[in-house]
């Protein structure tokens, strides 16, 4: 729908421009202030040059005023790339830490359970210490 509307508008504008150029072929004298003399040219050509100059000026003004936005966009892209790198590094560190935890859990499961939790194991030969105790 928008494309059709655009085509209708563009063709209407083009038709109006062609009709203006055909109907306004009389010569006009154009003089620029600092330059001496005047230049004769068709009215449609003067109108077309004015339109082109306006388009170029509008483009330049838009480009200059958009430079701040483009700078912010570049900075945001740099920040996003840095954050993506940081995320990858942190994910890698987290995966390594998880692997170490799994390894430690596996090692803890393989050790025999202490039959007397909370008691320190006897130093040296326990049977010899019991026999040597005075009663």
N, C-alpha and C positions, 0 to 999 in steps of 0.2 A: 504494500500500500504506500509506504513512504517513498519507495523507488518510483512508483507511478507519479506521485505528487511532485517529486524532484524533476522527473522528465517533463512534465507539463509546465512547471515553472521555468525550467531551463530553456525549453523551446519557445515559450512566450517571450522571455527576455531576449533571446537571440533574434527572434522575429522583430521585436521592437527596435533593437540595435540596427538591424539591416534596414528597416524602414526609415529610421532616423538618418542613416548614412546616405540613403538614396534621395531623400527629400531635402537634405541640407548640403548641397554641393557648392553653395556660393563661397566665394573667397572672403577671408577676414584677414586683417592686418594685425600681427601680433608683435609687440615690442617688449623686450625685457629691460628693466630699469638700468642696470649698469652697462648694458651693451648698446652701442649706437645703432640707429636704423630700425626698420621694421621688416618683418618677414610675412609674406602673404602665403596662406595655406587654406585648404578647404575646412569648413567648420567641423565636419565629421572627424577629420584627422586631428584637429585640436581637441575635440571631445575625447577621442580615443587615447591620445597622449595623456590627457588629464586623468582619465580613468586608470591607465597603466601606472602613472606616477602615484596615484592614491593607493593602488594595490601594493606597490613596492614599499611605500612608506608605512602602510599598515603592517606588512610582513616584518619589516625591520623593527617597528615599535613592539610588536608582539614577541618577536624573538628576544629582544633586549629585556623586556619585562619578565619573560619566562626564564631568564637565566638563573634567578634566585631559586625558583622551583626546581629547575634541573639540577642545581647544586645540592639542594636538599635531597633530591631523589638519588643522586650519586652517593651521598653520605649514608642514606638509608640502605642502599644496596651493599655498600662496604660493611656496614654494621651487621646486616643480615648474613653476609658470607662469613664474617668473623664468628657470629653466634652459631652458625651451622658447624663450623670447624670445632668450636668449643663443645658443642653437643656431642659430636662424634668422639672427641677425646674423652669426655666424661662417660659416655656409653661404653667405650673400650675399657676405661678404668673400672667401671662397675662390673663388667663381665669378668675381668681378671679377679676382682674381689670376690665375686660369687663363686668362681672356680676355686679360689683358695678356701673359702668357707666350706664348700662341698668336700674338698680334700681333707680338711681338718675334721669334719664330721665323720668321714669314712675312717680316718685314723683313730678317732675316739671310739668308734663302734668296734674296731678290731682289738682294742686293749681289753684284757680281762677285767671284770668288775671287782672292786675291792670288797672282800667279805665282811670287813669291819669298817664301815664308813666313819670317818671322824677320828679314828685311831691311827697314830703314826706307826709305821712298821718298825719292828725292833731293829736295833743296830747290830750288825754282825749275826752270829748264830743264836737264834732265839732259844733253842733247847738248852744250850750251854749256859745261858744266862739264868734260866729257870732253875737248873740244877745247882748253880753256884750261889743261889740266894740263901741267906741264913734264915732259918725258921725260928 
